Amino acid sequence: MDRKEKSREKWEREFIEDQYNMIPADGSQVGHIMAKRSPTTAPIPDLAHLVRLLLSGILLVTGFVLLFFSGIPHKAALGVTALTASCFLGVTAFRWPRKRG
């Protein structure tokens, strides 16, 4: 298990423990205790896939701009390279298995 999974599991475990440790008499303090206990949100499990997808889109646009609207030398080689990298990043963003908790 990597560090991101452990941090998410730890966050979930602490959240569940806080929920079960509350008694009805503490009803007025539950919101305050929960907000104080976990000031951060849960880690995003698919953030790496989102980053790959966004980077793929950026490279796709860059490749098309280099191929069709650029006046620099070797624009075909640079454009094709950017488009190829974009395709590979896009494939890895969709094909890599997502880790479900």
Backbone torsions as a table, in degrees:
resi	resn	phi	psi	omega
1	MET	NA	134.9	179.7
2	ASP	-87.7	177.6	-173.1
3	ARG	-65.3	-36.6	-179.1
4	LYS	-65.3	-41.9	179.3
5	GLU	-64.9	-41.0	-179.9
6	LYS	-64.9	-40.0	-179.4
7	SER	-67.9	-36.9	177.7
8	ARG	-67.8	-44.3	179.0
9	GLU	-62.4	-39.8	178.8
10	LYS	-64.1	-43.9	178.8
11	TRP	-60.4	-46.3	179.9
12	GLU	-63.8	-42.0	-179.2
13	ARG	-62.6	-45.1	178.9
14	GLU	-64.9	-37.7	179.6
15	PHE	-64.8	-45.2	179.6
16	ILE	-66.7	-41.0	177.5
17	GLU	-61.1	-40.4	178.6
18	ASP	-64.5	-38.3	179.7
19	GLN	-66.0	-42.6	-177.1
20	TYR	-76.9	-21.8	-179.3
21	ASN	-84.7	-4.4	178.7
22	MET	-82.9	139.4	174.8
23	ILE	-111.5	156.0	-175.5
24	PRO	-56.9	-29.5	180.0
25	ALA	-66.4	-21.6	-179.9
26	ASP	-89.4	14.9	-174.3
27	GLY	-53.4	-36.5	-178.2
28	SER	-74.1	-19.0	-176.4
29	GLN	-103.7	-3.6	-175.1
30	VAL	-60.1	-49.2	-179.0
31	GLY	-60.5	-41.6	179.7
32	HIS	-64.6	-44.2	-178.9
33	ILE	-66.8	-42.2	-179.4
34	MET	-65.3	-40.6	179.3
35	ALA	-67.5	-36.8	-180.0
36	LYS	-72.2	-35.8	-175.8
37	ARG	-71.7	-43.5	-176.1
38	SER	-126.2	84.2	-178.2
39	PRO	-74.4	-16.3	-179.8
40	THR	-106.0	161.6	177.9
41	THR	-84.9	171.1	178.6
42	ALA	-69.5	146.3	176.5
43	PRO	-63.5	145.1	179.7
44	ILE	-84.1	118.7	-175.8
45	PRO	-71.8	-28.1	-176.7
46	ASP	-105.3	26.1	-178.7
47	LEU	-63.4	-38.4	179.9
48	ALA	-62.6	-38.6	178.3
49	HIS	-67.6	-39.5	178.4
50	LEU	-64.5	-41.9	179.1
51	VAL	-64.1	-43.5	177.9
52	ARG	-61.3	-41.4	-179.3
53	LEU	-66.0	-42.9	178.4
54	LEU	-65.6	-42.6	177.8
55	LEU	-63.8	-37.1	177.0
56	SER	-62.5	-43.1	177.8
57	GLY	-64.0	-40.2	178.4
58	ILE	-63.8	-43.2	178.7
59	LEU	-67.4	-33.9	178.1
60	LEU	-63.4	-47.2	178.5
61	VAL	-64.1	-42.4	178.7
62	THR	-60.7	-42.6	179.1
63	GLY	-61.3	-44.8	179.2
64	PHE	-66.8	-39.0	178.1
65	VAL	-63.6	-43.1	179.3
66	LEU	-64.3	-39.7	-177.2
67	LEU	-71.8	-41.6	-169.6
68	PHE	-106.5	-24.7	-172.8
69	PHE	-122.1	5.7	-175.5
70	SER	-101.7	149.0	177.9
71	GLY	-113.0	17.4	-177.5
72	ILE	-84.4	154.4	176.9
73	PRO	-67.2	151.0	179.2
74	HIS	62.5	31.0	-177.7
75	LYS	-66.1	-30.7	179.9
76	ALA	-66.1	-44.2	-179.2
77	ALA	-66.5	-42.7	179.0
78	LEU	-66.5	-41.6	-180.0
79	GLY	-65.2	-44.1	179.1
80	VAL	-65.6	-38.7	177.8
81	THR	-63.0	-44.8	179.2
82	ALA	-65.1	-40.1	178.5
83	LEU	-66.3	-39.2	178.5
84	THR	-65.7	-45.3	177.7
85	ALA	-62.3	-37.9	177.9
86	SER	-62.6	-43.5	179.0
87	CYS	-63.2	-45.2	-179.5
88	PHE	-64.9	-41.5	177.6
89	LEU	-65.4	-39.1	177.5
90	GLY	-63.5	-40.0	178.3
91	VAL	-65.9	-43.1	-180.0
92	THR	-67.7	-29.9	179.0
93	ALA	-67.1	-32.3	-178.9
94	PHE	-97.4	-29.1	-172.3
95	ARG	-90.5	-28.1	-179.9
96	TRP	-65.6	135.8	-177.8
97	PRO	-66.5	134.6	176.0
98	ARG	-82.3	141.7	-179.0
99	LYS	-87.3	119.2	179.2
100	ARG	-100.4	138.8	-177.4
101	GLY	-89.1	NA	NA
